[in-house]
Amino acid sequence: MHPRILGTASQIIVLALLLGLPESGRAQPSEWAPPLTTDGQPDIQGVWTNFDPTPFEAPSDVDIERLAPLAKWFPGTNRPPAKPKPLKPGERRPVSLGSLFPDGPGSADRNTRRRSMVVDPPTGRIPVRESAVAVRNERLINLTDTWMNHTEWERCITRGVPGGIFPPGYGAGYRIIQSPGYVVIQYEMIHEARIIRLDEGLPLPSGIRLWNGDSRGHWEGNTLVVEVANYNDKGAIATNVGTRGARGIPRTEQLKVVERFTFTDADTLDYEVTIEDPDVYTAPWKVAMPLNRDATYELYEYACHEGNYGLENSLSGGRAEDHAAAAGH
């Protein structure tokens, strides 16, 4: 047989064999195999950080409209943001709003800047209803009238779920601990420990409502999937100023959250969260970002209630304004 014909026939035979094989029988790209715990879970234990220069939402002219009601209290907030000045050789731009550690722990593991942390809808904007925007604006404009207008983070209660994972600019460390049937996330900011059950036990009764909801998880390969329900309606979806316009958006008891922690390599957990709350948003939306392992990062005590002067000063400043207005000043 002619060599060219032989080669063609061989190719046909190989192609036919491949087409006849089930998908599982074909050669698959090699996947990274993570270390396992004693009970067979991917071992994601350790300290992770989320320093990130990425804006929470993609910039838009809508921001100018959103800030317009606040212009009376915060002059200049309804102006377009100024273009950043060009950097000099060797100069670095600050990477995180409010970061207190520009060259400190975790600085080497900061994430690269992306368009936005909101990745769905494709616009990078939260599909929030105008009624929810109005609630947020009302609370912010009248922030000093009552502690109830402050977020639960400012009141030292919690940063929430999923809000506690969103980058805060500082105090951005997370220690993950695993035991059979459980994954525990210790948050540096507000020093709280979140317990995720991995069993398939009965869900909580609908009458039990929690600040951080009820987290139930399971593993899908290298991905820890966590479904969260049974929220109360007292909190906000995001509480820290680092989340920009998302800060203070209210939530209802219908809130449902699905998180995915994917162990992609020894030093990276890809975090995705889908948020659904029909009375607050016109559609579900998703946030995505990496968490970076950092064995050198120290989690410090976040004694929020010890000297919570921010909240006290905010309220006392409001009362001073009231007295001045009453006196005609």
C-alpha positions in Angstrom: 0.0 0.0 0.0 1.2 3.5 -0.8 2.6 5.2 2.3 0.3 8.2 1.9 -2.7 5.9 1.7 -1.5 3.9 4.7 -1.2 7.1 6.7 -4.7 8.2 5.7 -6.2 4.9 6.6 -4.4 4.9 10.0 -5.8 8.3 10.7 -9.4 7.2 9.8 -9.0 4.1 12.1 -7.8 6.3 15.1 -10.6 8.8 14.5 -13.2 6.0 14.4 -11.9 4.6 17.6 -12.0 8.0 19.3 -15.5 8.6 18.1 -16.6 5.2 19.4 -15.2 5.8 22.9 -17.4 7.2 25.6 -16.3 10.7 26.9 -14.9 9.2 30.1 -12.7 6.9 28.0 -10.9 9.6 26.1 -7.7 11.3 27.2 -8.6 14.2 29.4 -6.4 17.2 30.3 -4.6 16.6 33.5 -6.2 18.2 36.5 -4.3 19.5 39.6 -4.8 17.0 42.5 -5.2 18.8 45.8 -4.0 17.4 49.1 -6.7 15.7 51.1 -7.8 15.7 54.7 -8.1 12.4 56.6 -11.7 12.1 55.7 -11.1 12.7 52.0 -12.0 16.4 51.6 -9.7 18.7 49.6 -7.5 20.2 52.2 -8.0 24.0 52.0 -6.9 24.7 55.6 -4.7 27.7 56.2 -4.7 31.5 56.0 -6.1 33.2 52.9 -6.3 36.9 52.0 -8.3 38.9 49.5 -6.5 42.2 49.0 -7.9 43.4 45.7 -7.7 46.7 43.8 -10.7 45.8 41.6 -13.8 48.0 41.9 -16.9 46.1 43.2 -19.0 47.3 40.2 -18.0 48.4 36.8 -17.8 52.2 36.6 -20.9 53.8 35.0 -22.6 57.1 34.5 -25.3 55.7 36.7 -23.0 56.3 39.6 -23.4 60.1 39.1 -27.2 59.7 39.3 -26.9 57.5 42.4 -24.7 60.1 44.2 -26.9 63.1 43.3 -29.2 62.8 46.4 -26.1 62.9 48.6 -24.6 66.1 47.1 -26.1 68.3 49.8 -24.3 66.4 52.5 -21.2 65.4 50.6 -20.3 68.2 48.1 -18.7 67.0 45.0 -19.9 63.4 45.2 -22.1 63.9 42.1 -19.2 64.9 39.9 -17.5 62.4 37.6 -14.4 60.8 39.2 -11.2 62.5 38.3 -8.8 60.6 36.0 -5.9 59.2 37.9 -2.5 61.0 37.5 0.1 59.1 35.6 2.6 57.3 37.7 6.3 58.3 37.9 8.9 55.6 37.2 9.0 53.2 40.2 5.9 54.7 41.8 3.0 52.4 42.7 -0.7 53.4 42.9 -2.6 52.5 46.1 -4.4 49.3 45.4 -7.3 49.3 47.9 -9.6 51.9 49.3 -8.8 52.4 52.9 -5.9 49.9 52.9 -3.9 50.4 56.1 -1.1 48.1 55.0 0.2 49.2 51.6 3.4 47.3 52.1 2.4 45.0 54.9 1.3 41.4 55.3 -0.3 40.0 52.2 0.9 42.7 49.9 2.7 40.3 47.6 -0.5 38.3 47.1 -2.8 41.1 46.1 -5.0 40.3 43.1 -4.5 41.8 39.7 -7.0 44.5 38.8 -10.0 43.4 36.9 -13.0 45.3 35.4 -15.2 44.5 38.4 -15.9 41.9 41.0 -19.5 41.7 39.8 -19.2 39.4 36.7 -22.8 38.7 36.1 -24.8 40.5 34.6 -22.1 41.2 31.9 -22.5 44.9 32.6 -20.7 44.4 35.9 -23.5 46.3 37.6 -25.8 45.0 40.3 -29.4 44.7 39.0 -30.9 46.4 42.1 -34.4 47.6 42.2 -35.0 51.4 42.6 -37.0 50.7 45.8 -33.9 49.1 47.4 -31.7 52.0 46.2 -34.2 54.4 47.9 -33.9 52.5 51.2 -30.1 52.6 51.0 -30.0 56.3 50.2 -32.5 57.1 52.9 -30.3 55.4 55.5 -27.1 57.0 54.2 -28.5 60.5 54.0 -29.9 60.2 57.6 -27.0 58.2 58.8 -26.5 60.1 62.1 -30.2 60.1 63.1 -30.1 56.6 64.6 -27.8 53.6 64.9 -30.3 51.6 62.9 -29.3 53.5 59.8 -25.8 52.1 60.1 -24.8 48.7 58.7 -24.3 45.7 61.0 -20.6 46.0 60.4 -20.5 49.6 61.8 -22.5 48.3 64.7 -19.9 45.5 65.4 -22.5 42.7 64.8 -21.2 41.1 61.7 -20.0 41.8 58.1 -22.5 39.2 56.9 -22.6 36.4 54.4 -21.4 36.8 51.7 -20.4 40.4 52.6 -17.7 39.2 55.0 -15.8 37.7 52.1 -15.9 40.9 50.0 -12.6 42.8 50.3 -12.6 45.3 53.1 -9.2 47.0 52.4 -7.8 45.9 55.7 -8.3 43.1 58.2 -8.6 40.9 55.0 -7.5 37.6 56.5 -9.4 34.3 56.7 -8.3 31.1 58.5 -10.0 27.9 57.2 -10.2 24.9 59.5 -11.7 21.5 58.6 -12.9 18.5 60.5 -15.1 15.6 59.5 -18.5 17.0 58.5 -17.5 20.7 58.9 -15.6 23.6 57.3 -15.0 26.6 59.6 -14.0 30.1 58.3 -12.5 32.4 60.9 -12.9 36.0 59.7 -10.2 38.5 60.8 -12.6 41.4 60.7 -15.1 41.2 63.5 -13.3 38.0 64.6 -16.2 35.7 64.0 -16.2 32.0 63.1 -18.6 30.7 60.5 -19.5 27.1 60.7 -20.5 25.3 57.4 -22.1 21.9 57.9 -21.4 19.3 55.3 -24.1 16.8 56.2 -27.4 16.4 54.6 -29.4 16.9 57.7 -32.8 18.6 57.8 -32.8 22.3 57.0 -33.7 24.8 59.7 -37.4 25.5 60.2 -38.6 28.6 58.2 -39.3 30.4 61.5 -35.6 30.4 62.5 -33.9 33.5 60.9 -30.2 34.3 61.4 -28.0 37.3 60.7 -25.7 35.2 58.6 -28.2 32.6 57.4 -27.7 28.8 57.7 -24.8 27.5 55.6 -24.9 23.9 54.2 -22.1 22.7 52.1 -21.0 19.8 50.0 -18.0 19.0 47.7 -18.2 18.7 44.0 -14.7 17.6 43.0 -12.3 20.4 44.1 -15.2 22.8 44.7 -16.8 23.5 48.0 -20.4 24.5 47.3 -22.3 26.3 50.1 -26.0 27.1 50.0 -27.2 29.7 52.5 -30.8 30.4 53.5 -32.8 31.3 56.6 -31.7 34.9 56.7 -33.4 37.6 58.7 -34.2 40.9 57.1 -32.2 43.1 59.5 -28.9 43.2 57.6 -27.5 44.4 54.3 -25.9 42.5 51.5 -22.6 44.4 51.8 -21.5 46.5 54.8 -18.0 47.8 54.1 -17.2 51.0 52.2 -14.9 48.9 49.9 -18.1 47.6 48.2 -19.0 51.1 47.1 -22.6 51.4 46.0 -23.5 47.9 47.2 -22.9 49.0 50.8 -26.2 49.2 52.7 -28.4 47.6 50.1 -31.2 46.0 52.2 -32.1 42.3 52.1 -35.3 40.3 52.8 -36.0 36.9 54.2 -36.2 35.6 50.7 -32.4 36.0 50.2 -30.7 32.9 48.8 -26.9 32.7 48.4 -24.8 30.0 46.7 -21.0 30.1 47.2 -18.4 28.1 45.3 -14.8 27.8 46.7 -12.8 26.1 43.9 -9.3 24.9 44.9 -7.5 25.6 41.6 -3.9 25.3 42.8 -1.9 25.2 46.1 -2.2 28.9 46.6 -5.5 29.9 45.1 -9.1 29.5 46.0 -11.4 30.9 43.3 -14.5 32.3 45.0 -17.8 32.8 43.3 -21.1 33.7 44.9 -24.6 34.0 43.3 -27.1 36.2 45.1 -30.8 36.1 44.7 -33.4 38.2 46.4 -36.5 38.9 44.2 -37.8 41.9 46.1 -34.4 43.6 46.0 -32.9 42.6 42.6 -34.5 42.2 39.2 -32.3 39.1 38.6 -29.7 37.0 40.3 -26.2 38.4 40.2 -22.7 37.0 40.7 -19.4 38.1 42.2 -16.1 36.4 41.5 -12.5 36.9 42.8 -9.5 34.8 43.9 -8.5 34.2 47.5 -4.7 33.9 48.0 -2.9 31.6 50.5 -0.5 33.5 52.7 1.3 31.5 55.3 3.0 34.7 56.6 -0.1 36.7 57.2 -1.1 37.3 60.8 -4.7 37.5 61.9 -5.0 40.2 64.5 -7.7 40.6 67.1 -10.5 42.8 65.8 -11.9 44.1 69.1 -14.7 46.0 67.4 -16.9 46.8 70.5 -13.9 47.9 72.6 -13.9 51.6 71.8 -16.3 51.7 68.9 -15.8 55.4 68.6 -16.9 55.6 65.0 -20.5 54.9 65.8 -20.5 56.9 69.0 -19.0 60.0 67.2 -21.4 59.6 64.3 -24.4 59.8 66.5 -23.0 62.5 68.8 -22.1 64.6 65.7 -25.7 64.3 64.5 -27.0 65.5 67.9 -24.6 68.4 67.7 -26.0 69.3 64.3 -29.6 69.1 65.7 -28.7 71.4 68.6 -27.1 73.9 66.2 -30.1 73.9 63.9 -32.4 74.4 66.9 -30.4 77.3 68.0 -30.5 78.9 64.6 -26.9 78.5 63.7 
